[in-house]
């Protein structure tokens, strides 16, 4: 008679999760809001490029430019980026995923409230 051996299963929760390909992106793409640090006429300015508008906004301070970019990106559900003179890209915020989760939670809450109670 053979002796049964027990093998422990690996805990899959302990394995590192692989991020979706889109969240690993380190550069802006079409549809993102971009704040670019530039020199114009010898002065350092911040130019806000928005994908949904054809014009650019010139801002004098980095804080003002970042605030505008974040507000625009949040209201239009897109990502906001800051690109410095050295071409380093910094993701300021990604409002695409968070809003999808919020929308889903709102739909679930509405469905729950519509259900008749026992």
N, CA, C and O atoms as CSV, one atom per row, in Angstrom:
chain,resi,resn,atom,element,x,y,z
A,1,UNK,N,N,0.838,-1.170,0.000
A,1,UNK,CA,C,0.000,0.000,0.000
A,1,UNK,C,C,0.886,1.236,0.000
A,1,UNK,O,O,1.843,1.342,0.767
A,2,UNK,N,N,0.538,2.170,-0.884
A,2,UNK,CA,C,1.341,3.376,-1.011
A,2,UNK,C,C,0.957,4.404,0.045
A,2,UNK,O,O,-0.190,4.487,0.485
A,3,UNK,N,N,1.945,5.169,0.424
A,3,UNK,CA,C,1.698,6.226,1.395
A,3,UNK,C,C,1.376,7.510,0.647
A,3,UNK,O,O,2.105,7.895,-0.266
A,4,UNK,N,N,0.312,8.161,1.018
A,4,UNK,CA,C,-0.092,9.415,0.367
A,4,UNK,C,C,0.809,10.550,0.860
A,4,UNK,O,O,1.072,10.686,2.055
A,5,UNK,N,N,1.262,11.338,-0.073
A,5,UNK,CA,C,2.060,12.505,0.310
A,5,UNK,C,C,1.237,13.761,0.042
A,5,UNK,O,O,0.545,13.876,-0.969
A,6,UNK,N,N,1.332,14.658,0.942
A,6,UNK,CA,C,0.605,15.916,0.795
A,6,UNK,C,C,1.531,16.971,0.211
A,6,UNK,O,O,2.676,17.127,0.633
A,7,UNK,N,N,1.017,17.666,-0.740
A,7,UNK,CA,C,1.761,18.769,-1.337
A,7,UNK,C,C,1.009,20.057,-1.040
A,7,UNK,O,O,-0.198,20.163,-1.255
A,8,UNK,N,N,1.743,21.010,-0.551
A,8,UNK,CA,C,1.132,22.295,-0.255
A,8,UNK,C,C,0.988,23.104,-1.542
A,8,UNK,O,O,1.902,23.168,-2.365
A,9,UNK,N,N,-0.170,23.711,-1.690
A,9,UNK,CA,C,-0.389,24.587,-2.832
A,9,UNK,C,C,0.221,25.950,-2.548
A,9,UNK,O,O,0.222,26.429,-1.414
A,10,UNK,N,N,0.733,26.555,-3.594
A,10,UNK,CA,C,1.269,27.902,-3.426
A,10,UNK,C,C,0.123,28.880,-3.236
A,10,UNK,O,O,-0.921,28.769,-3.879
A,11,UNK,N,N,0.326,29.813,-2.369
A,11,UNK,CA,C,-0.674,30.835,-2.122
A,11,UNK,C,C,-0.577,31.875,-3.234
A,11,UNK,O,O,0.400,32.619,-3.312
A,12,UNK,N,N,-1.580,31.924,-4.081
A,12,UNK,CA,C,-1.534,32.841,-5.219
A,12,UNK,C,C,-1.676,34.295,-4.803
A,12,UNK,O,O,-1.275,35.195,-5.540
A,13,UNK,N,N,-2.243,34.529,-3.627
A,13,UNK,CA,C,-2.375,35.907,-3.162
A,13,UNK,C,C,-1.019,36.513,-2.842
A,13,UNK,O,O,-0.864,37.733,-2.875
A,14,UNK,N,N,-0.035,35.675,-2.532
A,14,UNK,CA,C,1.294,36.177,-2.177
A,14,UNK,C,C,2.137,36.496,-3.401
A,14,UNK,O,O,3.179,37.140,-3.280
A,15,UNK,N,N,1.710,36.058,-4.572
A,15,UNK,CA,C,2.477,36.318,-5.785
A,15,UNK,C,C,2.323,37.777,-6.193
A,15,UNK,O,O,1.249,38.357,-6.039
A,16,UNK,N,N,3.384,38.365,-6.709
A,16,UNK,CA,C,3.260,39.747,-7.178
A,16,UNK,C,C,2.309,39.812,-8.367
A,16,UNK,O,O,2.336,38.956,-9.251
A,17,UNK,N,N,1.489,40.821,-8.371
A,17,UNK,CA,C,0.536,40.977,-9.464
A,17,UNK,C,C,1.187,41.707,-10.620
A,17,UNK,O,O,2.011,42.601,-10.426
A,18,UNK,N,N,0.815,41.321,-11.801
A,18,UNK,CA,C,1.337,41.975,-13.002
A,18,UNK,C,C,0.415,43.127,-13.334
A,18,UNK,O,O,-0.797,42.951,-13.457
A,19,UNK,N,N,0.989,44.298,-13.477
A,19,UNK,CA,C,0.194,45.463,-13.804
A,19,UNK,C,C,-0.301,45.381,-15.236
A,19,UNK,O,O,0.355,44.778,-16.086
A,20,UNK,N,N,-1.450,45.980,-15.511
A,20,UNK,CA,C,-1.873,46.088,-16.904
A,20,UNK,C,C,-0.860,46.904,-17.700
A,20,UNK,O,O,-0.206,47.798,-17.164
A,21,UNK,N,N,-0.743,46.592,-18.946
A,21,UNK,CA,C,0.265,47.234,-19.782
A,21,UNK,C,C,0.107,48.752,-19.806
A,21,UNK,O,O,1.103,49.473,-19.875
A,22,UNK,N,N,-1.139,49.249,-19.748
A,22,UNK,CA,C,-1.381,50.679,-19.850
A,22,UNK,C,C,-0.877,51.450,-18.643
A,22,UNK,O,O,-0.447,52.594,-18.790
A,23,UNK,N,N,-0.916,50.856,-17.445
A,23,UNK,CA,C,-0.507,51.591,-16.251
A,23,UNK,C,C,1.012,51.675,-16.104
A,23,UNK,O,O,1.510,52.452,-15.290
A,24,UNK,N,N,1.753,50.881,-16.886
A,24,UNK,CA,C,3.203,50.900,-16.815
A,24,UNK,C,C,3.769,52.011,-17.695
A,24,UNK,O,O,4.951,52.344,-17.601
A,25,UNK,N,N,2.945,52.567,-18.528
A,25,UNK,CA,C,3.385,53.576,-19.490
A,25,UNK,C,C,4.075,54.738,-18.786
A,25,UNK,O,O,3.596,55.226,-17.762
A,26,UNK,N,N,5.206,55.179,-19.339
A,26,UNK,CA,C,5.985,56.246,-18.717
A,26,UNK,C,C,6.028,57.509,-19.561
A,26,UNK,O,O,6.735,58.454,-19.212
A,27,UNK,N,N,5.293,57.548,-20.656
A,27,UNK,CA,C,5.234,58.741,-21.495
A,27,UNK,C,C,3.777,59.023,-21.845
A,27,UNK,O,O,2.959,58.104,-21.895
A,28,UNK,N,N,3.452,60.290,-22.086
A,28,UNK,CA,C,2.078,60.620,-22.447
A,28,UNK,C,C,1.706,60.080,-23.816
A,28,UNK,O,O,2.568,59.822,-24.656
A,29,UNK,N,N,0.426,59.916,-24.022
A,29,UNK,CA,C,-0.078,59.476,-25.320
A,29,UNK,C,C,-1.210,60.411,-25.729
A,29,UNK,O,O,-1.606,61.286,-24.959
A,30,UNK,N,N,-1.725,60.229,-26.927
A,30,UNK,CA,C,-2.837,61.061,-27.396
A,30,UNK,C,C,-4.006,60.920,-26.432
A,30,UNK,O,O,-4.345,59.813,-26.013
A,31,UNK,N,N,-4.610,62.024,-26.090
A,31,UNK,CA,C,-5.730,62.010,-25.169
A,31,UNK,C,C,-5.348,62.394,-23.754
A,31,UNK,O,O,-6.219,62.465,-22.887
A,32,UNK,N,N,-4.067,62.645,-23.491
A,32,UNK,CA,C,-3.613,63.050,-22.163
A,32,UNK,C,C,-3.431,64.560,-22.103
A,32,UNK,O,O,-3.278,65.222,-23.130
A,33,UNK,N,N,-3.450,65.094,-20.885
A,33,UNK,CA,C,-3.157,66.514,-20.648
A,33,UNK,C,C,-1.673,66.606,-20.297
A,33,UNK,O,O,-1.180,65.852,-19.458
A,34,UNK,N,N,-0.971,67.526,-20.937
A,34,UNK,CA,C,0.466,67.640,-20.739
A,34,UNK,C,C,0.831,69.073,-20.362
A,34,UNK,O,O,0.406,70.025,-21.016
A,35,UNK,N,N,1.617,69.214,-19.308
A,35,UNK,CA,C,2.211,70.505,-18.939
A,35,UNK,C,C,3.688,70.409,-19.311
A,35,UNK,O,O,4.415,69.550,-18.812
A,36,UNK,N,N,4.109,71.298,-20.188
A,36,UNK,CA,C,5.492,71.281,-20.662
A,36,UNK,C,C,6.211,72.536,-20.177
A,36,UNK,O,O,5.727,73.653,-20.359
A,37,UNK,N,N,7.363,72.338,-19.564
A,37,UNK,CA,C,8.192,73.459,-19.106
A,37,UNK,C,C,9.035,73.914,-20.292
A,37,UNK,O,O,9.790,73.124,-20.859
A,38,UNK,N,N,8.908,75.188,-20.667
A,38,UNK,CA,C,9.609,75.707,-21.842
A,38,UNK,C,C,10.200,77.085,-21.537
A,38,UNK,O,O,9.803,77.757,-20.585
A,39,UNK,N,N,11.149,77.478,-22.366
A,39,UNK,CA,C,11.695,78.839,-22.307
A,39,UNK,C,C,11.195,79.584,-23.537
A,39,UNK,O,O,11.408,79.161,-24.673
A,40,UNK,N,N,10.527,80.703,-23.280
A,40,UNK,CA,C,10.040,81.551,-24.372
A,40,UNK,C,C,10.472,82.977,-24.092
A,40,UNK,O,O,10.169,83.533,-23.037
A,41,UNK,N,N,11.168,83.553,-25.026
A,41,UNK,CA,C,11.715,84.914,-24.876
A,41,UNK,C,C,12.562,85.038,-23.621
A,41,UNK,O,O,12.521,86.064,-22.943
A,42,UNK,N,N,13.321,84.014,-23.309
A,42,UNK,CA,C,14.217,84.020,-22.159
A,42,UNK,C,C,13.551,83.756,-20.825
A,42,UNK,O,O,14.232,83.653,-19.805
A,43,UNK,N,N,12.237,83.645,-20.813
A,43,UNK,CA,C,11.517,83.420,-19.554
A,43,UNK,C,C,11.038,81.964,-19.492
A,43,UNK,O,O,10.669,81.368,-20.504
A,44,UNK,N,N,11.053,81.427,-18.307
A,44,UNK,CA,C,10.575,80.066,-18.084
A,44,UNK,C,C,9.061,80.114,-17.912
A,44,UNK,O,O,8.555,80.803,-17.027
A,45,UNK,N,N,8.333,79.375,-18.766
A,45,UNK,CA,C,6.874,79.326,-18.692
A,45,UNK,C,C,6.419,77.872,-18.714
A,45,UNK,O,O,7.187,76.971,-19.053
A,46,UNK,N,N,5.181,77.663,-18.354
A,46,UNK,CA,C,4.582,76.336,-18.378
A,46,UNK,C,C,3.420,76.376,-19.356
A,46,UNK,O,O,2.518,77.205,-19.231
A,47,UNK,N,N,3.448,75.477,-20.327
A,47,UNK,CA,C,2.439,75.441,-21.377
A,47,UNK,C,C,1.567,74.214,-21.143
A,47,UNK,O,O,2.063,73.093,-21.028
A,48,UNK,N,N,0.269,74.444,-21.074
A,48,UNK,CA,C,-0.698,73.369,-20.862
A,48,UNK,C,C,-1.278,72.970,-22.205
A,48,UNK,O,O,-1.921,73.775,-22.878
A,49,UNK,N,N,-1.050,71.727,-22.589
A,49,UNK,CA,C,-1.598,71.173,-23.822
A,49,UNK,C,C,-2.706,70.201,-23.435
A,49,UNK,O,O,-2.472,69.249,-22.691
A,50,UNK,N,N,-3.888,70.442,-23.932
A,50,UNK,CA,C,-5.009,69.541,-23.653
A,50,UNK,C,C,-5.414,68.871,-24.956
A,50,UNK,O,O,-5.499,69.517,-26.000
A,51,UNK,N,N,-5.660,67.589,-24.884
A,51,UNK,CA,C,-5.960,66.827,-26.085
A,51,UNK,C,C,-7.277,67.263,-26.725
A,51,UNK,O,O,-7.404,67.259,-27.949
A,52,UNK,N,N,-8.249,67.635,-25.904
A,52,UNK,CA,C,-9.567,67.946,-26.451
A,52,UNK,C,C,-9.701,69.408,-26.916
A,52,UNK,O,O,-10.727,69.775,-27.488
A,53,UNK,N,N,-8.692,70.233,-26.679
A,53,UNK,CA,C,-8.761,71.617,-27.145
A,53,UNK,C,C,-7.577,71.915,-28.051
A,53,UNK,O,O,-6.494,71.353,-27.890
A,54,UNK,N,N,-7.803,72.809,-29.005
A,54,UNK,CA,C,-6.767,73.114,-29.986
A,54,UNK,C,C,-5.777,74.160,-29.485
A,54,UNK,O,O,-4.682,74.280,-30.033
A,55,UNK,N,N,-6.142,74.920,-28.453
A,55,UNK,CA,C,-5.266,76.002,-28.010
A,55,UNK,C,C,-4.402,75.573,-26.818
A,55,UNK,O,O,-4.613,74.528,-26.203
A,56,UNK,N,N,-3.424,76.427,-26.527
A,56,UNK,CA,C,-2.507,76.191,-25.414
A,56,UNK,C,C,-2.734,77.261,-24.363
A,56,UNK,O,O,-3.141,78.377,-24.684
A,57,UNK,N,N,-2.474,76.925,-23.115
A,57,UNK,CA,C,-2.547,77.896,-22.033
A,57,UNK,C,C,-1.140,78.135,-21.506
A,57,UNK,O,O,-0.426,77.186,-21.184
A,58,UNK,N,N,-0.740,79.393,-21.418
A,58,UNK,CA,C,0.554,79.755,-20.853
A,58,UNK,C,C,0.353,80.125,-19.387
A,58,UNK,O,O,-0.502,80.948,-19.059
A,59,UNK,N,N,1.136,79.520,-18.518
A,59,UNK,CA,C,1.042,79.780,-17.084
A,59,UNK,C,C,2.424,80.126,-16.559
A,59,UNK,O,O,3.426,79.633,-17.076
A,60,UNK,N,N,2.489,80.968,-15.537
A,60,UNK,CA,C,3.772,81.461,-15.042
A,60,UNK,C,C,4.426,80.573,-14.002
A,60,UNK,O,O,5.653,80.548,-13.906
A,61,UNK,N,N,3.642,79.844,-13.219
A,61,UNK,CA,C,4.231,79.023,-12.156
A,61,UNK,C,C,3.901,77.553,-12.369
A,61,UNK,O,O,2.888,77.198,-12.972
A,62,UNK,N,N,4.776,76.728,-11.864
A,62,UNK,CA,C,4.571,75.286,-11.959
A,62,UNK,C,C,3.337,74.866,-11.174
A,62,UNK,O,O,2.559,74.039,-11.648
A,63,UNK,N,N,3.146,75.420,-9.987
A,63,UNK,CA,C,2.003,75.051,-9.145
A,63,UNK,C,C,0.680,75.367,-9.844
A,63,UNK,O,O,-0.261,74.576,-9.793
A,64,UNK,N,N,0.617,76.521,-10.492
A,64,UNK,CA,C,-0.593,76.914,-11.204
A,64,UNK,C,C,-0.850,75.975,-12.386
A,64,UNK,O,O,-1.986,75.562,-12.622
A,65,UNK,N,N,0.195,75.646,-13.114
A,65,UNK,CA,C,0.058,74.756,-14.271
A,65,UNK,C,C,-0.375,73.357,-13.846
A,65,UNK,O,O,-1.231,72.749,-14.488
A,66,UNK,N,N,0.214,72.846,-12.767
A,66,UNK,CA,C,-0.141,71.514,-12.282
A,66,UNK,C,C,-1.584,71.496,-11.794
A,66,UNK,O,O,-2.313,70.539,-12.054
A,67,UNK,N,N,-2.004,72.544,-11.089
A,67,UNK,CA,C,-3.385,72.622,-10.598
A,67,UNK,C,C,-4.377,72.633,-11.754
A,67,UNK,O,O,-5.395,71.942,-11.705
A,68,UNK,N,N,-4.087,73.415,-12.798
A,68,UNK,CA,C,-4.963,73.453,-13.974
A,68,UNK,C,C,-5.009,72.094,-14.669
A,68,UNK,O,O,-6.080,71.624,-15.054
A,69,UNK,N,N,-3.861,71.474,-14.827
A,69,UNK,CA,C,-3.798,70.183,-15.515
A,69,UNK,C,C,-4.570,69.116,-14.744
A,69,UNK,O,O,-5.309,68.334,-15.343
A,70,UNK,N,N,-4.407,69.076,-13.434
A,70,UNK,CA,C,-5.109,68.086,-12.625
A,70,UNK,C,C,-6.620,68.303,-12.663
A,70,UNK,O,O,-7.384,67.343,-12.770
A,71,UNK,N,N,-7.048,69.554,-12.575
A,71,UNK,CA,C,-8.485,69.845,-12.618
A,71,UNK,C,C,-9.079,69.455,-13.972
A,71,UNK,O,O,-10.161,68.872,-14.037
A,72,UNK,N,N,-8.364,69.782,-15.052
A,72,UNK,CA,C,-8.840,69.445,-16.395
A,72,UNK,C,C,-8.877,67.932,-16.594
A,72,UNK,O,O,-9.850,67.392,-17.119
A,73,UNK,N,N,-7.811,67.253,-16.170
A,73,UNK,CA,C,-7.745,65.804,-16.343
A,73,UNK,C,C,-8.837,65.099,-15.534
A,73,UNK,O,O,-9.428,64.128,-16.007
A,74,UNK,N,N,-9.102,65.575,-14.337
A,74,UNK,CA,C,-10.133,64.947,-13.509
A,74,UNK,C,C,-11.521,65.153,-14.106
A,74,UNK,O,O,-12.338,64.233,-14.104
A,75,UNK,N,N,-11.792,66.348,-14.616
A,75,UNK,CA,C,-13.119,66.610,-15.172
A,75,UNK,C,C,-13.353,65.894,-16.502
A,75,UNK,O,O,-14.493,65.596,-16.856
A,76,UNK,N,N,-12.270,65.617,-17.241
A,76,UNK,CA,C,-12.408,64.937,-18.531
A,76,UNK,C,C,-11.976,63.470,-18.487
A,76,UNK,O,O,-11.917,62.808,-19.523
A,77,UNK,N,N,-11.678,62.968,-17.298
A,77,UNK,CA,C,-11.312,61.558,-17.094
A,77,UNK,C,C,-10.135,61.132,-17.966
A,77,UNK,O,O,-10.264,60.251,-18.816
A,78,UNK,N,N,-9.009,61.757,-17.749
A,78,UNK,CA,C,-7.794,61.425,-18.498
A,78,UNK,C,C,-6.581,61.540,-17.586
A,78,UNK,O,O,-6.726,61.834,-16.400
A,79,UNK,N,N,-5.398,61.314,-18.121
A,79,UNK,CA,C,-4.167,61.435,-17.344
A,79,UNK,C,C,-3.563,62.824,-17.508
A,79,UNK,O,O,-3.762,63.488,-18.525
A,80,UNK,N,N,-2.818,63.253,-16.484
A,80,UNK,CA,C,-2.105,64.531,-16.528
A,80,UNK,C,C,-0.621,64.259,-16.349
A,80,UNK,O,O,-0.223,63.475,-15.487
A,81,UNK,N,N,0.200,64.917,-17.176
A,81,UNK,CA,C,1.645,64.728,-17.170
A,81,UNK,C,C,2.354,66.055,-17.036
A,81,UNK,O,O,1.828,67.090,-17.445
A,82,UNK,N,N,3.554,66.031,-16.461
A,82,UNK,CA,C,4.450,67.182,-16.408
A,82,UNK,C,C,5.739,66.778,-17.108
A,82,UNK,O,O,6.344,65.758,-16.777
A,83,UNK,N,N,6.158,67.590,-18.086
A,83,UNK,CA,C,7.411,67.333,-18.801
A,83,UNK,C,C,8.334,68.520,-18.562
A,83,UNK,O,O,8.029,69.644,-18.960
A,84,UNK,N,N,9.462,68.264,-17.910
A,84,UNK,CA,C,10.426,69.320,-17.595
A,84,UNK,C,C,11.358,69.548,-18.777
A,84,UNK,O,O,11.260,68.862,-19.794
A,85,UNK,N,N,12.263,70.517,-18.640
A,85,UNK,CA,C,13.192,70.843,-19.724
A,85,UNK,C,C,14.066,69.656,-20.098
A,85,UNK,O,O,14.437,69.508,-21.263
A,86,UNK,N,N,14.396,68.820,-19.147
A,86,UNK,CA,C,15.225,67.652,-19.414
A,86,UNK,C,C,14.456,66.499,-20.027
A,86,UNK,O,O,14.993,65.399,-20.159
A,87,UNK,N,N,13.208,66.731,-20.404
A,87,UNK,CA,C,12.326,65.735,-21.025
A,87,UNK,C,C,11.983,64.576,-20.085
A,87,UNK,O,O,11.666,63.478,-20.542
A,88,UNK,N,N,12.048,64.820,-18.775
A,88,UNK,CA,C,11.603,63.810,-17.817
A,88,UNK,C,C,10.093,63.906,-17.699
A,88,UNK,O,O,9.553,64.980,-17.434
A,89,UNK,N,N,9.409,62.784,-17.895
A,89,UNK,CA,C,7.954,62.746,-17.807
A,89,UNK,C,C,7.544,62.287,-16.417
A,89,UNK,O,O,8.025,61.270,-15.918
A,90,UNK,N,N,6.649,63.047,-15.799
A,90,UNK,CA,C,6.139,62.712,-14.479
A,90,UNK,C,C,4.625,62.627,-14.569
A,90,UNK,O,O,3.967,63.586,-14.974
A,91,UNK,N,N,4.068,61.475,-14.190
A,91,UNK,CA,C,2.619,61.308,-14.180
A,91,UNK,C,C,2.068,62.031,-12.957
A,91,UNK,O,O,2.380,61.669,-11.823
A,92,UNK,N,N,1.250,63.049,-13.190
A,92,UNK,CA,C,0.667,63.818,-12.096
A,92,UNK,C,C,-0.572,63.136,-11.530
A,92,UNK,O,O,-0.803,63.161,-10.321
A,93,UNK,N,N,-1.356,62.533,-12.396
A,93,UNK,CA,C,-2.565,61.857,-11.938
A,93,UNK,C,C,-3.222,61.087,-13.060
A,93,UNK,O,O,-3.185,61.503,-14.218
A,94,UNK,N,N,-3.820,59.967,-12.715
A,94,UNK,CA,C,-4.544,59.141,-13.673
A,94,UNK,C,C,-5.974,59.009,-13.169
A,94,UNK,O,O,-6.239,58.301,-12.198
A,95,UNK,N,N,-6.877,59.687,-13.830
A,95,UNK,CA,C,-8.262,59.728,-13.377
A,95,UNK,C,C,-9.155,58.800,-14.184
A,95,UNK,O,O,-10.373,58.809,-14.006
A,96,UNK,N,N,-8.569,57.998,-15.069
A,96,UNK,CA,C,-9.379,57.087,-15.877
A,96,UNK,C,C,-9.884,55.921,-15.041
A,96,UNK,O,O,-11.082,55.641,-15.062
A,97,UNK,N,N,-9.038,55.246,-14.322
A,97,UNK,CA,C,-9.407,54.044,-13.571
A,97,UNK,C,C,-10.275,54.395,-12.374
A,97,UNK,O,O,-11.283,53.735,-12.124
A,98,UNK,N,N,-9.895,55.418,-11.642
A,98,UNK,CA,C,-10.630,55.777,-10.433
A,98,UNK,C,C,-12.070,56.138,-10.762
A,98,UNK,O,O,-12.979,55.771,-10.017
A,99,UNK,N,N,-12.296,56.842,-11.852
A,99,UNK,CA,C,-13.654,57.233,-12.181
A,99,UNK,C,C,-14.456,56.035,-12.647
A,99,UNK,O,O,-15.664,55.987,-12.412
A,100,UNK,N,N,-13.831,55.064,-13.299
A,100,UNK,CA,C,-14.559,53.865,-13.699
A,100,UNK,C,C,-15.013,53.092,-12.470
A,100,UNK,O,O,-16.130,52.576,-12.436
A,101,UNK,N,N,-14.159,53.012,-11.470
A,101,UNK,CA,C,-14.532,52.325,-10.238
A,101,UNK,C,C,-15.626,53.093,-9.523
A,101,UNK,O,O,-16.568,52.491,-9.009
A,102,UNK,N,N,-15.516,54.425,-9.481
A,102,UNK,CA,C,-16.541,55.235,-8.848
A,102,UNK,C,C,-17.876,55.091,-9.569
A,102,UNK,O,O,-18.922,55.011,-8.925
A,103,UNK,N,N,-17.848,55.059,-10.901
A,103,UNK,CA,C,-19.086,54.866,-11.663
A,103,UNK,C,C,-19.722,53.526,-11.353
A,103,UNK,O,O,-20.938,53.423,-11.194
A,104,UNK,N,N,-18.888,52.501,-11.267
A,104,UNK,CA,C,-19.397,51.171,-10.955
A,104,UNK,C,C,-20.023,51.145,-9.560
A,104,UNK,O,O,-21.096,50.572,-9.373
A,105,UNK,N,N,-19.360,51.757,-8.591
A,105,UNK,CA,C,-19.910,51.796,-7.236
A,105,UNK,C,C,-21.217,52.573,-7.187
A,105,UNK,O,O,-22.137,52.182,-6.468
A,106,UNK,N,N,-21.315,53.651,-7.928
A,106,UNK,CA,C,-22.558,54.423,-7.973
A,106,UNK,C,C,-23.686,53.610,-8.591
A,106,UNK,O,O,-24.818,53.657,-8.109
A,107,UNK,N,N,-23.392,52.867,-9.649
A,107,UNK,CA,C,-24.412,52.015,-10.269
A,107,UNK,C,C,-24.870,50.928,-9.315
A,107,UNK,O,O,-26.066,50.653,-9.211
A,108,UNK,N,N,-23.919,50.301,-8.610
A,108,UNK,CA,C,-24.282,49.268,-7.637
A,108,UNK,C,C,-25.130,49.839,-6.512
A,108,UNK,O,O,-26.106,49.220,-6.087
A,109,UNK,N,N,-24.759,51.018,-6.033
A,109,UNK,CA,C,-25.522,51.669,-4.964
A,109,UNK,C,C,-26.941,51.978,-5.431
A,109,UNK,O,O,-27.899,51.768,-4.688
A,110,UNK,N,N,-27.079,52.482,-6.671
A,110,UNK,CA,C,-28.400,52.801,-7.210
A,110,UNK,C,C,-29.252,51.542,-7.359
A,110,UNK,O,O,-30.442,51.555,-7.045
A,111,UNK,N,N,-28.644,50.454,-7.837
A,111,UNK,CA,C,-29.381,49.186,-7.965
A,111,UNK,C,C,-29.825,48.678,-6.601
A,111,UNK,O,O,-30.945,48.188,-6.460
A,112,UNK,N,N,-28.975,48.786,-5.612
A,112,UNK,CA,C,-29.301,48.335,-4.267
A,112,UNK,C,C,-30.460,49.147,-3.695
A,112,UNK,O,O,-31.354,48.591,-3.056
A,113,UNK,N,N,-30.447,50.460,-3.922
A,113,UNK,CA,C,-31.519,51.307,-3.385
A,113,UNK,C,C,-32.853,51.078,-4.096
A,113,UNK,O,O,-33.917,51.286,-3.512
A,114,UNK,N,N,-32.792,50.644,-5.369
A,114,UNK,CA,C,-34.026,50.384,-6.111
A,114,UNK,C,C,-34.672,49.058,-5.719
A,114,UNK,O,O,-35.867,48.869,-5.943
A,115,UNK,N,N,-33.908,48.142,-5.141
A,115,UNK,CA,C,-34.449,46.821,-4.795
A,115,UNK,C,C,-35.498,46.949,-3.688
A,115,UNK,O,O,-35.302,47.670,-2.710
A,116,UNK,N,N,-36.598,46.247,-3.858
A,116,UNK,CA,C,-37.593,46.272,-2.766
A,116,UNK,C,C,-37.076,45.494,-1.564
A,116,UNK,O,O,-36.441,44.451,-1.715
A,117,UNK,N,N,-37.345,45.993,-0.406
A,117,UNK,CA,C,-36.908,45.324,0.823
A,117,UNK,C,C,-37.799,44.137,1.164
A,117,UNK,O,O,-38.898,44.019,0.623
A,118,UNK,N,N,-37.332,43.231,2.076
A,118,UNK,CA,C,-38.133,42.049,2.440
A,118,UNK,C,C,-39.329,42.401,3.289
A,118,UNK,O,O,-40.095,41.517,3.672
